Amino acid sequence: MTRILKVFALMLFWASPAFAAELPALQIKELKIGTGEEATRYAEIDVHYTGWTMDGKKFDSSHDRGDPLRFKLGAGQVIQGWDVGFNGMRVGGKRELIIPPHMAYGEKGAGNAIGPNATLKFEIELVAVSGPNFTNIDNAVLKDMMAKGIPVIDLRRQDEWNSTGIIKGSHMITAFDGKGRLQVDFLPKLEKIVGINDEVILICRTGNRTALISNALANNKGFKKVFNVQNGISSWIKEGGAVVKP
């Protein structure tokens, strides 16, 4: 039986934008809008699913086993089409996904059931959400927390700070260099500002880097009150939030 947890290494994830634009897109159709907790990056989610090849052959279903599947969303534990396709769903929701090969099992396929370069169809249902062990916040919550004096850590690079400006009072500590390498002095610098029991807000450009760091701080370093600005400073500026020169 083919299991979704067989992870295909998606080298095309690093493709250039021009090349990626030529690839077929993931298709998402809402079958039922959920009303429960939202699935966000690094949350543990329980899901039901049925998968078919495009000729209508069913290759796997959690319903047949009577047991939902659990995985950490956005952590690369499943195919990319799932990491994207479940994101933003709410508990009780159902979707249909048409997943192109480069977001599924690619040229290798998966066992005898899924051939090379296969497009796949799934009906998925979000059953439960747990975590993540940090809190995603929007701009309104960010304003309230800053008014209470909770420190904001802007973990972008110097060129990004110069380009957009920063939120007044932010602590500027670069987490990753331009090649995506974690800076060894990030944690020591952070620990000079906050301890593991203190509240801390992390912000980057769009919320992706801060989600990675928030997850690492909460799960690996014992930080208990980490808040991730989910859509980053780009959203803050778009909604009219004030910035200053670094």
Backbone as CSV, one residue per row, in Angstrom:
resi,resn,N_x,N_y,N_z,CA_x,CA_y,CA_z,C_x,C_y,C_z
1,MET,0.853,-1.198,0.000,0.000,0.000,0.000,0.884,1.242,0.000
2,THR,0.592,2.165,-0.881,1.363,3.399,-0.943,0.963,4.309,0.204
3,ARG,1.940,4.842,0.918,1.669,5.759,2.013,2.174,7.144,1.660
4,ILE,1.423,8.156,2.063,1.753,9.530,1.716,3.042,9.987,2.391
5,LEU,3.446,9.328,3.468,4.625,9.773,4.194,5.933,9.426,3.497
6,LYS,5.878,8.780,2.327,7.081,8.611,1.523,7.382,9.958,0.881
7,VAL,8.452,10.598,1.312,8.720,11.973,0.892,9.574,11.992,-0.364
8,PHE,9.106,12.710,-1.360,9.873,12.900,-2.591,10.700,14.161,-2.471
9,ALA,11.990,14.062,-2.726,12.891,15.215,-2.604,12.668,16.155,-3.769
10,LEU,12.062,17.288,-3.490,11.623,18.195,-4.550,12.721,19.187,-4.901
11,MET,13.595,18.776,-5.813,14.653,19.677,-6.236,14.095,20.894,-6.959
12,LEU,12.909,20.754,-7.550,12.330,21.882,-8.271,11.908,23.010,-7.339
13,PHE,11.889,22.726,-6.035,11.582,23.777,-5.066,12.567,24.929,-5.188
14,TRP,13.795,24.592,-5.614,14.842,25.600,-5.715,14.978,26.135,-7.132
15,ALA,14.047,25.791,-8.015,14.140,26.239,-9.402,13.972,27.747,-9.494
16,SER,14.449,28.313,-10.607,14.310,29.748,-10.808,12.849,30.091,-11.033
17,PRO,12.422,31.330,-10.693,11.024,31.722,-10.896,10.573,31.560,-12.339
18,ALA,11.466,31.843,-13.298,11.078,31.743,-14.703,10.762,30.302,-15.070
19,PHE,11.588,29.366,-14.555,11.348,27.958,-14.847,10.116,27.456,-14.114
20,ALA,9.994,27.866,-12.831,8.866,27.404,-12.027,7.540,27.865,-12.604
21,ALA,7.545,29.033,-13.270,6.306,29.566,-13.825,5.761,28.678,-14.932
22,GLU,6.636,27.847,-15.542,6.207,26.978,-16.624,5.600,25.674,-16.106
23,LEU,5.742,25.393,-14.812,5.241,24.154,-14.247,3.745,24.263,-13.967
24,PRO,3.014,23.149,-14.087,1.583,23.192,-13.776,1.359,23.495,-12.301
25,ALA,0.299,24.200,-12.003,0.023,24.635,-10.636,-0.806,23.605,-9.882
26,LEU,-0.670,23.619,-8.573,-1.560,22.862,-7.706,-2.962,23.441,-7.812
27,GLN,-3.962,22.579,-7.991,-5.350,23.024,-8.064,-6.062,22.660,-6.761
28,ILE,-6.700,23.648,-6.155,-7.406,23.447,-4.889,-8.867,23.842,-5.062
29,LYS,-9.755,22.919,-4.739,-11.192,23.180,-4.803,-11.788,22.974,-3.418
30,GLU,-12.447,24.001,-2.906,-13.085,23.892,-1.597,-14.371,23.081,-1.726
31,LEU,-14.446,21.974,-0.997,-15.654,21.157,-0.980,-16.532,21.496,0.223
32,LYS,-15.881,21.863,1.323,-16.598,22.261,2.537,-15.686,23.174,3.340
33,ILE,-16.181,24.328,3.734,-15.391,25.266,4.528,-15.504,24.883,5.998
34,GLY,-14.373,24.624,6.620,-14.375,24.273,8.034,-14.567,25.489,8.919
35,THR,-14.951,25.245,10.152,-15.192,26.332,11.103,-14.336,26.199,12.358
36,GLY,-13.502,25.164,12.422,-12.686,24.935,13.609,-11.338,25.623,13.525
37,GLU,-10.376,25.092,14.268,-9.047,25.689,14.342,-8.343,25.609,12.991
38,GLU,-7.545,26.625,12.697,-6.856,26.709,11.407,-5.552,25.921,11.429
39,ALA,-5.248,25.273,10.313,-3.977,24.570,10.135,-2.925,25.562,9.657
40,THR,-1.897,25.780,10.469,-0.809,26.682,10.122,0.503,25.917,10.155
41,ARG,1.539,26.526,9.609,2.830,25.861,9.492,3.344,25.393,10.849
42,TYR,3.815,24.152,10.883,4.379,23.460,12.041,3.334,22.981,13.038
43,ALA,2.062,23.137,12.725,1.038,22.508,13.556,1.003,21.010,13.267
44,GLU,0.696,20.219,14.289,0.427,18.793,14.098,-1.032,18.667,13.676
45,ILE,-1.272,18.026,12.533,-2.647,17.911,12.060,-3.013,16.451,11.808
46,ASP,-4.277,16.126,12.089,-4.839,14.814,11.789,-5.753,14.963,10.582
47,VAL,-5.569,14.088,9.589,-6.295,14.248,8.336,-6.833,12.905,7.847
48,HIS,-7.941,12.976,7.140,-8.424,11.855,6.341,-8.221,12.204,4.871
49,TYR,-8.007,11.185,4.060,-7.757,11.432,2.640,-8.059,10.183,1.826
50,THR,-8.344,10.404,0.556,-8.388,9.343,-0.443,-7.654,9.857,-1.667
51,GLY,-6.806,9.006,-2.251,-6.023,9.417,-3.409,-6.284,8.542,-4.617
52,TRP,-6.354,9.194,-5.780,-6.558,8.489,-7.043,-5.521,8.954,-8.063
53,THR,-5.164,8.078,-8.975,-4.471,8.519,-10.174,-5.520,9.123,-11.097
54,MET,-5.070,9.823,-12.124,-6.018,10.561,-12.954,-6.860,9.666,-13.858
55,ASP,-6.553,8.365,-13.908,-7.426,7.440,-14.634,-8.476,6.828,-13.712
56,GLY,-8.571,7.365,-12.473,-9.631,6.951,-11.560,-9.297,5.800,-10.643
57,LYS,-8.055,5.326,-10.637,-7.677,4.207,-9.779,-7.298,4.709,-8.387
58,LYS,-8.004,4.204,-7.378,-7.685,4.581,-5.998,-6.436,3.837,-5.553
59,PHE,-5.460,4.581,-4.996,-4.233,3.921,-4.556,-4.063,3.931,-3.042
60,ASP,-4.825,4.762,-2.336,-4.701,4.783,-0.878,-5.853,5.572,-0.282
61,SER,-6.256,5.194,0.942,-7.309,5.927,1.642,-7.213,5.657,3.135
62,SER,-7.179,6.718,3.916,-7.204,6.562,5.371,-8.569,6.066,5.835
63,HIS,-9.607,6.356,5.065,-10.955,5.907,5.426,-11.035,4.383,5.433
64,ASP,-10.329,3.743,4.511,-10.347,2.282,4.452,-9.737,1.662,5.703
65,ARG,-8.795,2.370,6.312,-8.161,1.876,7.540,-8.894,2.353,8.790
66,GLY,-9.776,3.347,8.622,-10.498,3.901,9.765,-9.605,4.658,10.718
67,ASP,-8.488,5.176,10.201,-7.495,5.806,11.063,-6.918,7.029,10.367
68,PRO,-7.151,8.240,10.885,-6.577,9.429,10.247,-5.058,9.444,10.358
69,LEU,-4.431,10.166,9.459,-2.976,10.306,9.425,-2.580,11.583,10.144
70,ARG,-1.494,11.535,10.918,-0.983,12.724,11.611,0.382,13.089,11.044
71,PHE,0.598,14.382,10.812,1.915,14.865,10.411,2.042,16.334,10.775
72,LYS,3.281,16.823,10.721,3.550,18.228,11.020,3.513,19.010,9.719
73,LEU,2.609,19.960,9.627,2.389,20.708,8.395,3.578,21.620,8.085
74,GLY,4.025,21.574,6.838,5.083,22.465,6.387,6.476,22.039,6.780
75,ALA,6.625,20.839,7.326,7.935,20.375,7.791,8.579,19.392,6.822
76,GLY,7.984,19.193,5.646,8.565,18.286,4.669,8.349,16.818,4.974
77,GLN,7.392,16.500,5.836,7.118,15.104,6.170,6.231,14.426,5.136
78,VAL,5.594,15.221,4.286,4.690,14.700,3.263,5.036,15.355,1.934
79,ILE,4.343,14.964,0.882,4.594,15.578,-0.421,4.249,17.066,-0.376
80,GLN,4.893,17.827,-1.239,4.736,19.276,-1.213,3.297,19.702,-1.477
81,GLY,2.598,18.961,-2.334,1.206,19.288,-2.622,0.328,19.247,-1.389
82,TRP,0.678,18.372,-0.440,-0.062,18.323,0.822,0.327,19.476,1.741
83,ASP,1.623,19.759,1.851,2.054,20.865,2.709,1.389,22.170,2.293
84,VAL,1.212,22.356,0.992,0.549,23.557,0.495,-0.969,23.410,0.579
85,GLY,-1.468,22.244,0.211,-2.910,22.046,0.085,-3.676,22.054,1.392
86,PHE,-3.043,21.639,2.492,-3.715,21.663,3.795,-3.577,23.005,4.497
87,ASN,-2.601,23.804,4.082,-2.342,25.064,4.772,-3.554,25.996,4.694
88,GLY,-3.938,26.551,5.827,-5.061,27.482,5.868,-6.424,26.835,6.016
89,MET,-6.500,25.499,5.937,-7.777,24.831,6.177,-8.170,24.966,7.645
90,ARG,-9.463,24.827,7.900,-9.953,24.783,9.270,-10.588,23.423,9.535
91,VAL,-10.541,23.019,10.793,-11.070,21.709,11.169,-12.514,21.575,10.692
92,GLY,-12.807,20.429,10.084,-14.119,20.181,9.502,-14.169,20.463,8.018
93,GLY,-13.129,21.122,7.494,-13.097,21.466,6.085,-12.680,20.302,5.207
94,LYS,-13.123,20.356,3.948,-12.761,19.346,2.961,-12.337,20.046,1.671
95,ARG,-11.335,19.486,1.009,-10.848,20.033,-0.251,-10.573,18.916,-1.249
96,GLU,-10.616,19.300,-2.505,-10.119,18.432,-3.572,-8.815,19.038,-4.074
97,LEU,-7.784,18.219,-4.160,-6.492,18.662,-4.664,-6.151,17.919,-5.943
98,ILE,-5.715,18.642,-6.956,-5.107,18.048,-8.144,-3.636,18.446,-8.083
99,ILE,-2.777,17.458,-7.829,-1.375,17.732,-7.535,-0.505,17.344,-8.728
100,PRO,0.209,18.310,-9.311,1.085,17.998,-10.443,2.291,17.181,-9.992
101,PRO,2.954,16.509,-10.916,4.042,15.590,-10.548,5.139,16.208,-9.702
102,HIS,5.545,17.451,-10.011,6.670,18.042,-9.282,6.320,18.368,-7.837
103,MET,5.028,18.317,-7.479,4.616,18.519,-6.092,4.127,17.217,-5.465
104,ALA,4.333,16.099,-6.201,3.933,14.782,-5.697,5.167,13.881,-5.659
105,TYR,5.233,12.870,-6.536,6.334,11.912,-6.490,7.268,11.999,-7.687
106,GLY,7.019,12.976,-8.569,7.954,13.291,-9.634,8.309,12.136,-10.545
107,GLU,9.537,12.144,-11.015,10.004,11.152,-11.982,10.116,9.754,-11.384
108,LYS,10.266,9.660,-10.057,10.462,8.355,-9.425,9.159,7.583,-9.249
109,GLY,8.043,8.296,-9.106,6.808,7.612,-8.771,6.877,7.059,-7.358
110,ALA,5.953,6.162,-7.020,5.921,5.560,-5.683,5.373,4.145,-5.782
111,GLY,6.258,3.172,-5.720,5.844,1.779,-5.787,5.196,1.439,-7.117
112,ASN,4.316,0.447,-7.081,3.629,0.017,-8.299,2.374,0.827,-8.581
113,ALA,1.878,1.530,-7.562,0.588,2.204,-7.703,0.691,3.550,-8.406
114,ILE,1.824,4.243,-8.233,1.979,5.588,-8.791,3.193,5.596,-9.707
115,GLY,2.937,5.775,-10.987,4.009,5.745,-11.965,4.786,7.051,-12.020
116,PRO,5.836,7.091,-12.824,6.628,8.314,-12.976,5.788,9.462,-13.537
117,ASN,6.051,10.661,-13.039,5.424,11.893,-13.537,3.898,11.843,-13.490
118,ALA,3.368,11.258,-12.424,1.917,11.112,-12.296,1.292,12.329,-11.620
119,THR,0.214,12.827,-12.212,-0.638,13.816,-11.556,-1.632,13.063,-10.682
120,LEU,-1.854,13.547,-9.466,-2.689,12.835,-8.502,-3.873,13.683,-8.060
121,LYS,-4.966,12.992,-7.738,-6.159,13.643,-7.208,-6.399,13.144,-5.789
122,PHE,-6.661,14.079,-4.876,-6.977,13.731,-3.493,-8.240,14.448,-3.052
123,GLU,-9.027,13.765,-2.239,-10.042,14.425,-1.427,-9.538,14.360,0.004
124,ILE,-9.405,15.527,0.629,-8.797,15.608,1.951,-9.763,16.247,2.942
125,GLU,-9.612,15.877,4.193,-10.439,16.428,5.274,-9.549,16.706,6.472
126,LEU,-9.675,17.889,7.050,-8.919,18.232,8.250,-9.731,17.833,9.473
127,VAL,-9.171,16.909,10.261,-9.890,16.339,11.400,-9.549,17.053,12.704
128,ALA,-8.261,17.349,12.912,-7.847,17.972,14.173,-6.550,18.737,13.968
129,VAL,-6.334,19.753,14.813,-5.120,20.563,14.786,-4.574,20.664,16.201
130,SER,-3.269,20.468,16.339,-2.607,20.610,17.630,-1.357,21.463,17.456
131,GLY,-1.276,22.555,18.185,-0.089,23.413,18.088,-0.199,24.357,16.911
132,PRO,0.921,24.921,16.434,2.295,24.640,16.844,2.607,25.163,18.241
133,ASN,3.836,24.924,18.701,4.224,25.325,20.050,4.670,26.778,20.125
134,PHE,4.224,27.558,19.158,4.384,29.006,19.195,3.086,29.599,18.668
135,THR,2.945,30.910,18.773,1.681,31.547,18.411,1.865,32.457,17.209
136,ASN,1.059,32.241,16.178,1.038,33.151,15.037,0.137,34.340,15.365
137,ILE,0.604,35.545,15.039,-0.184,36.742,15.329,-0.317,37.605,14.077
138,ASP,-1.382,38.407,14.047,-1.583,39.342,12.946,-1.142,40.737,13.386
139,ASN,-1.343,41.713,12.529,-0.853,43.059,12.815,-1.578,43.724,13.982
140,ALA,-2.859,43.432,14.138,-3.609,44.026,15.248,-3.057,43.547,16.589
141,VAL,-2.791,42.253,16.682,-2.225,41.710,17.923,-0.813,42.242,18.129
142,LEU,-0.065,42.353,17.037,1.291,42.902,17.123,1.272,44.296,17.750
143,LYS,0.366,45.150,17.313,0.269,46.506,17.868,-0.016,46.463,19.368
144,ASP,-0.950,45.614,19.763,-1.305,45.510,21.180,-0.122,45.029,22.014
145,MET,0.601,44.053,21.493,1.722,43.498,22.246,2.872,44.495,22.341
146,MET,3.118,45.239,21.268,4.174,46.253,21.319,3.827,47.342,22.327
147,ALA,2.539,47.680,22.424,2.111,48.700,23.385,2.377,48.258,24.824
148,LYS,2.468,46.948,25.033,2.760,46.403,26.361,4.261,46.264,26.604
149,GLY,5.063,46.642,25.608,6.506,46.607,25.779,7.164,45.280,25.472
150,ILE,6.446,44.375,24.827,7.032,43.079,24.481,8.025,43.278,23.341
151,PRO,9.252,42.782,23.467,10.284,43.061,22.466,10.000,42.417,21.116
152,VAL,10.352,43.157,20.057,10.228,42.680,18.682,11.628,42.424,18.138
153,ILE,11.846,41.216,17.630,13.129,40.849,17.036,12.948,40.786,15.523
154,ASP,13.621,41.667,14.808,13.600,41.648,13.343,14.830,40.869,12.896
155,LEU,14.603,39.659,12.364,15.733,38.773,12.078,16.149,38.758,10.608
156,ARG,15.812,39.832,9.900,16.227,39.928,8.498,17.690,40.372,8.398
157,ARG,18.113,40.660,7.179,19.488,41.087,6.924,19.571,42.617,6.827
158,GLN,20.791,43.126,6.882,21.001,44.572,6.830,20.430,45.184,5.557
159,ASP,20.615,44.519,4.412,20.103,45.080,3.162,18.580,45.162,3.168
160,GLU,17.921,44.225,3.846,16.458,44.253,3.935,15.995,45.367,4.868
161,TRP,16.688,45.539,5.977,16.341,46.643,6.883,16.470,47.984,6.163
162,ASN,17.555,48.128,5.403,17.775,49.379,4.674,16.703,49.608,3.616
163,SER,16.233,48.524,3.004,15.273,48.636,1.908,13.886,49.052,2.384
164,THR,13.410,48.442,3.467,12.024,48.669,3.895,11.891,49.518,5.146
165,GLY,12.980,49.645,5.899,12.868,50.207,7.228,12.459,49.135,8.224
166,ILE,12.383,49.508,9.489,12.018,48.570,10.549,10.933,49.188,11.423
167,ILE,10.261,48.359,12.189,9.319,48.868,13.182,10.121,49.521,14.305
168,LYS,9.735,50.718,14.680,10.471,51.466,15.695,10.637,50.645,16.972
169,GLY,11.867,50.587,17.453,12.159,49.865,18.679,12.545,48.417,18.480
170,SER,12.497,47.931,17.238,12.854,46.537,16.971,14.327,46.287,17.261
171,HIS,14.616,45.086,17.741,15.991,44.629,17.888,16.384,43.922,16.592
172,MET,17.462,44.344,15.985,17.877,43.788,14.697,18.942,42.716,14.919
173,ILE,18.549,41.457,14.693,19.470,40.327,14.838,19.280,39.421,13.626
174,THR,20.247,39.367,12.755,20.126,38.547,11.551,20.182,37.064,11.900
175,ALA,19.192,36.305,11.410,19.150,34.863,11.655,19.806,34.072,10.531
176,PHE,19.563,34.482,9.279,20.096,33.753,8.126,20.811,34.720,7.194
177,ASP,21.931,34.268,6.625,22.601,35.102,5.632,21.900,34.970,4.285
178,GLY,22.448,35.609,3.259,21.809,35.620,1.951,21.717,34.267,1.286
179,LYS,22.486,33.280,1.784,22.440,31.925,1.240,21.623,30.988,2.117
180,GLY,20.917,31.557,3.095,20.049,30.749,3.939,20.747,30.031,5.072
181,ARG,21.987,30.412,5.381,22.730,29.753,6.448,22.461,30.434,7.786
182,LEU,22.143,29.625,8.797,21.877,30.160,10.129,23.133,30.795,10.697
183,GLN,22.976,31.988,11.262,24.100,32.697,11.860,24.332,32.201,13.287
184,VAL,25.576,31.801,13.572,25.872,31.159,14.853,25.685,32.106,16.033
185,ASP,25.722,33.403,15.778,25.580,34.349,16.885,24.132,34.768,17.126
186,PHE,23.191,34.206,16.358,21.799,34.630,16.520,21.277,34.319,17.918
187,LEU,21.406,33.072,18.356,20.856,32.691,19.654,21.535,33.421,20.810
188,PRO,22.868,33.514,20.852,23.483,34.278,21.949,23.006,35.724,22.013
189,LYS,22.838,36.359,20.853,22.351,37.738,20.843,20.906,37.809,21.340
190,LEU,20.087,36.842,20.922,18.695,36.813,21.367,18.609,36.634,22.878
191,GLU,19.443,35.748,23.417,19.388,35.443,24.847,19.854,36.604,25.712
192,LYS,20.513,37.591,25.118,20.860,38.800,25.858,19.650,39.717,26.030
193,ILE,18.609,39.465,25.226,17.410,40.314,25.251,16.268,39.644,26.003
194,VAL,16.065,38.343,25.763,14.958,37.618,26.396,15.424,36.262,26.895
195,GLY,14.752,35.784,27.942,14.970,34.436,28.436,13.880,33.508,27.943
196,ILE,13.997,32.228,28.273,13.056,31.244,27.737,11.641,31.427,28.277
197,ASN,11.490,32.130,29.386,10.156,32.346,29.958,9.568,33.707,29.606
198,ASP,10.315,34.499,28.828,9.849,35.830,28.446,9.067,35.785,27.135
199,GLU,8.153,36.719,26.979,7.445,36.862,25.711,8.359,37.546,24.698
200,VAL,8.331,37.063,23.466,9.147,37.653,22.413,8.411,37.540,21.086
201,ILE,8.503,38.607,20.285,7.862,38.661,18.968,8.946,38.586,17.903
202,LEU,8.756,37.729,16.906,9.699,37.599,15.798,9.048,38.082,14.510
203,ILE,9.804,38.852,13.728,9.283,39.349,12.455,10.360,39.247,11.384
204,CYS,9.942,38.889,10.166,10.834,38.907,8.999,10.054,39.539,7.849
205,ARG,10.359,39.181,6.620,9.683,39.820,5.488,8.267,39.298,5.311
206,THR,8.110,37.961,5.281,6.789,37.383,5.008,6.325,36.376,6.054
207,GLY,7.139,36.089,7.051,6.748,35.144,8.092,7.321,33.758,7.936
208,ASN,8.030,33.483,6.843,8.583,32.139,6.645,9.801,31.878,7.525
209,ARG,10.748,32.800,7.521,11.942,32.604,8.349,11.596,32.607,9.833
210,THR,10.687,33.488,10.216,10.317,33.533,11.630,9.566,32.276,12.059
211,ALA,8.829,31.653,11.150,8.169,30.387,11.489,9.209,29.311,11.773
212,LEU,10.265,29.266,10.965,11.342,28.305,11.192,12.010,28.531,12.544
213,ILE,12.351,29.791,12.817,13.034,30.107,14.067,12.107,29.909,15.261
214,SER,10.841,30.312,15.123,9.875,30.127,16.213,9.748,28.658,16.574
215,ASN,9.663,27.814,15.559,9.551,26.378,15.792,10.785,25.844,16.513
216,ALA,11.968,26.275,16.075,13.206,25.807,16.694,13.330,26.284,18.140
217,LEU,12.986,27.544,18.391,13.081,28.073,19.752,12.120,27.354,20.691
218,ALA,10.893,27.121,20.215,9.879,26.496,21.062,10.156,25.018,21.300
219,ASN,10.551,24.306,20.256,10.687,22.852,20.364,12.074,22.389,20.785
220,ASN,13.103,23.163,20.442,14.470,22.712,20.709,15.173,23.483,21.818
221,LYS,14.750,24.721,22.057,15.453,25.556,23.029,14.612,25.891,24.258
222,GLY,13.383,25.436,24.295,12.572,25.594,25.492,11.909,26.939,25.682
223,PHE,11.909,27.792,24.643,11.220,29.080,24.760,9.706,28.834,24.805
224,LYS,9.047,29.459,25.752,7.646,29.131,26.023,6.643,30.153,25.494
225,LYS,7.112,31.349,25.119,6.174,32.408,24.733,6.669,33.122,23.482
226,VAL,6.754,32.360,22.390,7.243,32.900,21.124,6.049,33.264,20.243
227,PHE,6.087,34.477,19.685,5.002,34.962,18.835,5.566,35.304,17.460
228,ASN,4.992,34.690,16.436,5.441,34.869,15.059,4.483,35.790,14.316
229,VAL,5.009,36.895,13.764,4.181,37.777,12.931,3.969,37.049,11.607
230,GLN,2.772,36.514,11.436,2.525,35.494,10.429,2.806,35.946,9.002
231,ASN,2.491,37.183,8.671,2.693,37.655,7.300,3.810,38.685,7.180
232,GLY,4.572,38.841,8.245,5.783,39.627,8.189,5.596,41.126,8.046
233,ILE,6.736,41.796,7.880,6.713,43.251,7.789,6.105,43.720,6.471
234,SER,6.097,42.857,5.457,5.448,43.226,4.189,3.980,43.550,4.416
235,SER,3.308,42.707,5.201,1.898,42.947,5.508,1.734,44.172,6.398
236,TRP,2.637,44.334,7.349,2.593,45.501,8.241,2.636,46.798,7.437
237,ILE,3.562,46.871,6.490,3.697,48.071,5.659,2.484,48.239,4.749
238,LYS,2.010,47.138,4.175,0.854,47.191,3.277,-0.377,47.732,3.991
239,GLU,-0.512,47.420,5.279,-1.669,47.875,6.044,-1.434,49.237,6.703
240,GLY,-0.349,49.905,6.313,-0.118,51.262,6.786,0.671,51.377,8.069
241,GLY,1.285,50.284,8.507,2.088,50.331,9.718,3.330,51.194,9.537
242,ALA,3.697,51.929,10.572,4.828,52.854,10.492,6.153,52.114,10.598
243,VAL,7.140,52.599,9.846,8.501,52.083,9.935,9.462,53.263,10.016
244,VAL,10.662,52.974,10.500,11.707,53.992,10.589,12.975,53.438,9.962
245,LYS,13.910,54.319,9.653,15.190,53.875,9.120,15.986,53.182,10.221
246,PRO,16.706,52.106,9.866,17.485,51.403,10.897,18.670,52.238,11.384
